[in-house]
Amino acid sequence: MGRLFGTDGVRGVANADLTAELALGLSVAAAHVLAEAGTFQGHRPVAVVGRDPRASGEFLEAAVVAGLASAGVDVLRVGVLPTPAVAYLTGSLGADLGVMLSASHNPMPDNGIKFFARGGHKLADELEDRIERTYRSHSSGEPWDRPTGAGVGRVKDYDQGFDNYVAHLVGVLPNRLDGLKVVIDGAHGAASRVSPEAFARAGAEVVTIGADPDGLNINDDCGSTHLSGLCAAVVEHGADLGVAHDGDADRCLAVDRDGNEIDGDQILAVLALGMREAGTLRKDTVVATVMSNLGFKLAMEREGLTFVQTAVGDRYVLEEMKSGGFALGGEQSGHVIALDHATTGDGTLTGLMLAARVAATGRPLSELAGVMKRLPQVLVNVPDVDKSRVGTSPEVTSAVAEAERELGATGRVLLRPSGTEPLVRVMVEAADIEQAGAVAGRLADVVKSALG
């Protein structure tokens, strides 16, 4: 049996892979592991639990709350809020644990469980491994040590979470957004209320799309994975920019006033220069992953900034930021971490900071984003293959080496197994889009043939 925890918690098809029993068991295991680690020592433990609007989140939330309370943890149920809101509230309320139920940008049938440690930081790999081992040992028959009487956890709704989080977002902005018109695509997800409210309180004129979640329409042809609707809406409404979130709003992509897409690399570049100007870009360094466009690296070097690369996953970006004392990092996909204000990627905060830069400079987003030129990059997802063998298959290794010889110094190849889905991602960069596409297609065929 493979590892339950991926790069971003436990995910799967709700009620098939991710069942109520699994959600309950993992929650009990997390409470026991954190208790053994001394997290709860000397006080009654408290957990913050939130979710995105997926229909399955309703029963999974009930299972998680039941598991935590049965293990003696008091629960503050914050309802539908973004992942970064749960992280923020875990820290601001002094809670010992945060739990978010979401599958982020995945389709509606999926769901996931993500745990946060005290302070709102993601759990270390070692703690996740201990939770998984504990869960497996007890699911095979080992009895739990269960509290009784007054020792069981109490559960209550924490209705102030929305306002507290929005006030935090607006309060950390360097300037207001008065005079800007912004279109926000909430992906029918967790930011459908939060993001428009935050932008409006900051002074922007707001137009919303994808902001009517019904439990079934999350990420459905909208949000950061489907930008065409936002592009059209920005042009239609004559907006200064558009902001798109994913289902749990830990990421943000943007659109300029001409309807052109602005990806996470470009957003990072714009924010990096603004933070350097303000003196808040510690060590003049930006942290990003190996998936960042080569154009981003070249732009940072040209501007005299240091670019530190990590493995794919915002958790690894965060680890590097914390260990190096850096303030800004993120991914091309739109996970941007402003560590002075958030402990994880925060799509609403990212959009606000980007809009604040437009307002402060008086320059259009297209001009600001022009600091970097994206080199052609082709990404092909290869589903239904054994992703665990992508690094050991002789056929794949040989094909990658041949592709790298063909591209030379003007491009690069990256193959990696997805941390959240059953597929292999093939990424090729080249000076020419046709060459990148041809090489990516050949590599995808080899991956399918060798690993299928």
Solvent accessible surface area in square Angstrom, and as a share of the most:
residue,aa,sasa,rsa
1,M,202,0.90
2,G,58,0.56
3,R,113,0.41
4,L,43,0.22
5,F,5,0.02
6,G,26,0.25
7,T,40,0.23
8,D,15,0.08
9,G,5,0.05
10,V,4,0.03
11,R,42,0.15
12,G,14,0.13
13,V,64,0.37
14,A,14,0.11
15,N,108,0.56
16,A,69,0.53
17,D,89,0.46
18,L,1,0.00
19,T,35,0.21
20,A,35,0.27
21,E,131,0.59
22,L,18,0.09
23,A,0,0.00
24,L,74,0.37
25,G,9,0.09
26,L,0,0.00
27,S,0,0.00
28,V,4,0.03
29,A,0,0.00
30,A,0,0.00
31,A,3,0.02
32,H,35,0.16
33,V,1,0.01
34,L,4,0.02
35,A,50,0.39
36,E,124,0.55
37,A,54,0.42
38,G,34,0.32
39,T,28,0.16
40,F,21,0.09
41,Q,153,0.68
42,G,86,0.82
43,H,86,0.38
44,R,106,0.39
45,P,17,0.11
46,V,44,0.25
47,A,0,0.00
48,V,0,0.00
49,V,0,0.00
50,G,0,0.00
51,R,39,0.14
52,D,0,0.00
53,P,14,0.09
54,R,0,0.00
55,A,41,0.32
56,S,16,0.10
57,G,0,0.00
58,E,101,0.45
59,F,72,0.30
60,L,0,0.00
61,E,21,0.09
62,A,59,0.46
63,A,9,0.07
64,V,0,0.00
65,V,10,0.06
66,A,48,0.37
67,G,0,0.00
68,L,0,0.00
69,A,14,0.11
70,S,42,0.27
71,A,23,0.18
72,G,9,0.09
73,V,1,0.01
74,D,28,0.14
75,V,1,0.01
76,L,23,0.12
77,R,78,0.28
78,V,17,0.10
79,G,23,0.23
80,V,56,0.32
81,L,4,0.02
82,P,0,0.00
83,T,0,0.00
84,P,4,0.03
85,A,0,0.00
86,V,0,0.00
87,A,1,0.01
88,Y,64,0.24
89,L,0,0.00
90,T,0,0.00
91,G,31,0.30
92,S,64,0.41
93,L,62,0.31
94,G,54,0.52
95,A,1,0.00
96,D,3,0.02
97,L,0,0.00
98,G,0,0.00
99,V,0,0.00
100,M,1,0.00
101,L,0,0.00
102,S,9,0.06
103,A,0,0.00
104,S,3,0.02
105,H,40,0.18
106,N,4,0.02
107,P,81,0.51
108,M,58,0.26
109,P,70,0.44
110,D,23,0.12
111,N,0,0.00
112,G,0,0.00
113,I,1,0.01
114,K,12,0.05
115,F,5,0.02
116,F,0,0.00
117,A,23,0.18
118,R,116,0.42
119,G,31,0.30
120,G,0,0.00
121,H,52,0.23
122,K,25,0.11
123,L,2,0.01
124,A,55,0.43
125,D,58,0.30
126,E,96,0.43
127,L,31,0.15
128,E,8,0.04
129,D,47,0.25
130,R,62,0.23
131,I,0,0.00
132,E,15,0.07
133,R,148,0.54
134,T,25,0.14
135,Y,37,0.14
136,R,68,0.25
137,S,43,0.28
138,H,33,0.15
139,S,74,0.48
140,S,95,0.61
141,G,60,0.58
142,E,89,0.40
143,P,113,0.71
144,W,44,0.15
145,D,119,0.62
146,R,149,0.54
147,P,41,0.26
148,T,111,0.65
149,G,62,0.60
150,A,97,0.75
151,G,32,0.30
152,V,56,0.32
153,G,8,0.08
154,R,172,0.63
155,V,60,0.34
156,K,129,0.55
157,D,80,0.42
158,Y,33,0.12
159,D,121,0.63
160,Q,100,0.45
161,G,1,0.01
162,F,30,0.12
163,D,76,0.39
164,N,57,0.29
165,Y,1,0.00
166,V,0,0.00
167,A,57,0.44
168,H,35,0.15
169,L,0,0.00
170,V,37,0.21
171,G,62,0.59
172,V,38,0.22
173,L,24,0.12
174,P,109,0.69
175,N,47,0.24
176,R,129,0.47
177,L,0,0.00
178,D,88,0.46
179,G,78,0.75
180,L,17,0.09
181,K,49,0.21
182,V,0,0.00
183,V,0,0.00
184,I,0,0.00
185,D,2,0.01
186,G,1,0.01
187,A,0,0.00
188,H,32,0.14
189,G,1,0.01
190,A,4,0.03
191,A,0,0.00
192,S,9,0.06
193,R,158,0.58
194,V,2,0.01
195,S,0,0.00
196,P,19,0.12
197,E,59,0.27
198,A,0,0.00
199,F,0,0.00
200,A,53,0.41
201,R,90,0.33
202,A,1,0.01
203,G,20,0.19
204,A,10,0.07
205,E,103,0.46
206,V,41,0.24
207,V,30,0.17
208,T,62,0.36
209,I,50,0.25
210,G,13,0.12
211,A,25,0.19
212,D,109,0.57
213,P,54,0.34
214,D,96,0.50
215,G,7,0.07
216,L,109,0.54
217,N,31,0.16
218,I,3,0.02
219,N,11,0.06
220,D,94,0.49
221,D,109,0.56
222,C,13,0.08
223,G,1,0.01
224,S,7,0.05
225,T,63,0.37
226,H,74,0.33
227,L,16,0.08
228,S,82,0.53
229,G,40,0.39
230,L,0,0.00
231,C,22,0.13
232,A,64,0.50
233,A,8,0.06
234,V,0,0.00
235,V,88,0.50
236,E,135,0.61
237,H,70,0.31
238,G,60,0.58
239,A,2,0.02
240,D,42,0.22
241,L,0,0.00
242,G,0,0.00
243,V,0,0.00
244,A,0,0.00
245,H,0,0.00
246,D,1,0.01
247,G,0,0.00
248,D,1,0.01
249,A,0,0.00
250,D,1,0.00
251,R,23,0.09
252,C,0,0.00
253,L,22,0.11
254,A,0,0.00
255,V,0,0.00
256,D,2,0.01
257,R,125,0.46
258,D,94,0.49
259,G,17,0.17
260,N,84,0.43
261,E,83,0.37
262,I,6,0.03
263,D,19,0.10
264,G,0,0.00
265,D,0,0.00
266,Q,16,0.07
267,I,0,0.00
268,L,0,0.00
269,A,0,0.00
270,V,3,0.02
271,L,7,0.03
272,A,0,0.00
273,L,35,0.18
274,G,12,0.11
275,M,21,0.09
276,R,85,0.31
277,E,131,0.59
278,A,75,0.58
279,G,68,0.66
280,T,60,0.35
281,L,8,0.04
282,R,94,0.34
283,K,142,0.60
284,D,61,0.32
285,T,5,0.03
286,V,0,0.00
287,V,0,0.00
288,A,0,0.00
289,T,0,0.00
290,V,43,0.25
291,M,19,0.08
292,S,1,0.01
293,N,2,0.01
294,L,42,0.21
295,G,4,0.04
296,F,0,0.00
297,K,72,0.31
298,L,86,0.43
299,A,1,0.00
300,M,0,0.00
301,E,92,0.41
302,R,157,0.57
303,E,49,0.22
304,G,59,0.57
305,L,7,0.03
306,T,73,0.43
307,F,29,0.12
308,V,36,0.20
309,Q,80,0.36
310,T,17,0.10
311,A,60,0.47
312,V,24,0.14
313,G,10,0.09
314,D,8,0.04
315,R,9,0.03
316,Y,62,0.23
317,V,0,0.00
318,L,8,0.04
319,E,81,0.37
320,E,56,0.25
321,M,0,0.00
322,K,96,0.40
323,S,92,0.59
324,G,16,0.15
325,G,30,0.29
326,F,20,0.08
327,A,0,0.00
328,L,0,0.00
329,G,0,0.00
330,G,0,0.00
331,E,15,0.07
332,Q,35,0.16
333,S,39,0.25
334,G,0,0.00
335,H,14,0.06
336,V,4,0.02
337,I,1,0.00
338,A,4,0.03
339,L,36,0.18
340,D,74,0.38
341,H,64,0.29
342,A,15,0.12
343,T,28,0.17
344,T,2,0.01
345,G,0,0.00
346,D,4,0.02
347,G,0,0.00
348,T,0,0.00
349,L,3,0.01
350,T,3,0.02
351,G,0,0.00
352,L,0,0.00
353,M,25,0.11
354,L,0,0.00
355,A,0,0.00
356,A,1,0.01
357,R,38,0.14
358,V,9,0.05
359,A,35,0.27
360,A,63,0.49
361,T,43,0.25
362,G,68,0.66
363,R,97,0.35
364,P,32,0.20
365,L,1,0.00
366,S,43,0.28
367,E,87,0.39
368,L,11,0.06
369,A,3,0.02
370,G,55,0.53
371,V,22,0.13
372,M,8,0.03
373,K,162,0.69
374,R,102,0.37
375,L,39,0.19
376,P,38,0.24
377,Q,44,0.20
378,V,31,0.18
379,L,84,0.42
380,V,44,0.25
381,N,70,0.36
382,V,8,0.05
383,P,65,0.41
384,D,112,0.58
385,V,19,0.11
386,D,59,0.31
387,K,62,0.26
388,S,90,0.58
389,R,95,0.35
390,V,18,0.10
391,G,64,0.62
392,T,106,0.62
393,S,3,0.02
394,P,102,0.64
395,E,101,0.45
396,V,3,0.02
397,T,79,0.46
398,S,70,0.45
399,A,18,0.14
400,V,30,0.17
401,A,37,0.29
402,E,105,0.47
403,A,5,0.04
404,E,84,0.38
405,R,175,0.64
406,E,85,0.38
407,L,6,0.03
408,G,42,0.41
409,A,106,0.82
410,T,77,0.45
411,G,13,0.13
412,R,56,0.20
413,V,17,0.10
414,L,38,0.19
415,L,31,0.15
416,R,48,0.18
417,P,55,0.35
418,S,3,0.02
419,G,24,0.23
420,T,33,0.19
421,E,41,0.18
422,P,101,0.63
423,L,18,0.09
424,V,0,0.00
425,R,31,0.11
426,V,0,0.00
427,M,1,0.00
428,V,0,0.00
429,E,1,0.00
430,A,0,0.00
431,A,69,0.53
432,D,66,0.34
433,I,87,0.44
434,E,121,0.54
435,Q,56,0.25
436,A,0,0.00
437,G,30,0.29
438,A,52,0.40
439,V,1,0.00
440,A,0,0.00
441,G,30,0.29
442,R,119,0.43
443,L,5,0.03
444,A,12,0.10
445,D,99,0.51
446,V,45,0.26
447,V,1,0.00
448,K,94,0.40
449,S,96,0.62
450,A,22,0.17
451,L,3,0.01
452,G,75,0.72
